[in-house]
Amino acid sequence: MEIEAATPATRVVAPHTSTGFEYTFPAIRGIQAGREYYVSMCPLRLIPKIFIFDEDELSPELRAQRILNKARLPALTKYILDNPDDYVFSALTASVDGDMNFESLGAEGTPFRTGQLRIPMDCRFLINDGQHRRAAIEHALKENPDIGNETIAVVFFHDAGLARSQQMFADLNRHAVRPARSIGVLYDHRDSEAQVARALAGRSTVFKGYVEMEKSNLSARSRMMFTLSALYYGTQALLQGLEIKADTATDLAQEYWETIDQSLPEWEMVRRRELSAPEMRRDFIHSHGIALHALGRIGNSLLRESTAASKWKRRLTPLKNVDWTRSNADWEGRAIVGGRVSKSHQNVALTVNYLRNHLDLGLSIEEQRVEDAYLRGEA
């Protein structure tokens, strides 16, 4: 007797030789470290039913996974629901605590490596990698059941005990490296602010040819003035909450940064090769990401009052009088901590306050609270 699922990707089978039921997956057999493993495709609707994550109450030494970080789920779920035509999820990795029976299509070659993987339904499926994807899929299915027939790759390993499962988790995450934020901005075609940052890097006289597009940190000898990630965060702060179209946003951001450029002669000196980029970074605060972020927030407050260029440009005139040199003691504790430029949220806020005071823009209640704490030596 066979009970066919709605898609041929997975079948639920009641075998003649068992009192239980089986999952039957079309699969490919492989070998790693002398152990067999199997790769298959599983319909999304079955993921929450097969892969149950119930280890939250166990102590770390008895788990083979980290505790589910529920704060990550809304963003992952939204990613699936907002991009039904082009979302991408990598494979889940799971250990199966029970007998897996692989029936190959032939005795050698490709037929030997392909076939059907039979797993009793009473087996325990332990996710070694991908529990947040599993949970996001479960939440997305509740809002859009139509994605249930779509599939995700699953890699099945034999469960060789808790110690082996814990080692698998450690090994799978040991060499995982989050890509630099700059290259993430470069390759992100959904984020409108990333599109603006890329456009500025390619066409603005301020940035063209002087933005590091891949790395998020500049080497000591780099001829680049800024990183794409620093330009992104500065421009994001500038445009936050402004209800304008993408093309208008790019034009406005370009006009703003080119206005800022007029108050910072060292930027032009680098472009004229009268000053090297490493020298500028060494001697001036305005060449660092914290300055772009703070200047973006300053611009945002001005644009919220008026998008008329004649008004906000006039308010920026006093920037010419700011002492941006690192030797200026005013930066210590604001943009510089222990001799190094700091990009923490607190330091960005204190840098914004410093600039707002120089521009005679006044401080909000929250900004004044942060400023008072800093002046009392509590920041």
Secondary structure by P-SEA (a helix, b strand, c coil): cccccccccbbbbbcccccbbbbbbbccccccccbbbbbbcccccccccccccccccccccccccccccccccaaaaaaaaacccbbbbcbbbbbbccbbbbbbcccccccccbbbbbbbccbbbbbcccaaaaaaaaaaaaaccccccbbbbbbbbccccaaaaaaaaaaaacccccccaaaaaaaccccaaaaaaaaaaccccccccccccccccccccccccccaaaaaaaaaaaaccccccaaaaaaaaaaaaaaaaaacaaaaaaaaccccaaaaaaccccccaaaaaaaaaaaaaaaaacccaaaaaaaaccccccccccccccccccccccccccccaaaaaaaaaaaaaaacccccaaaaaaaaaaaaccc
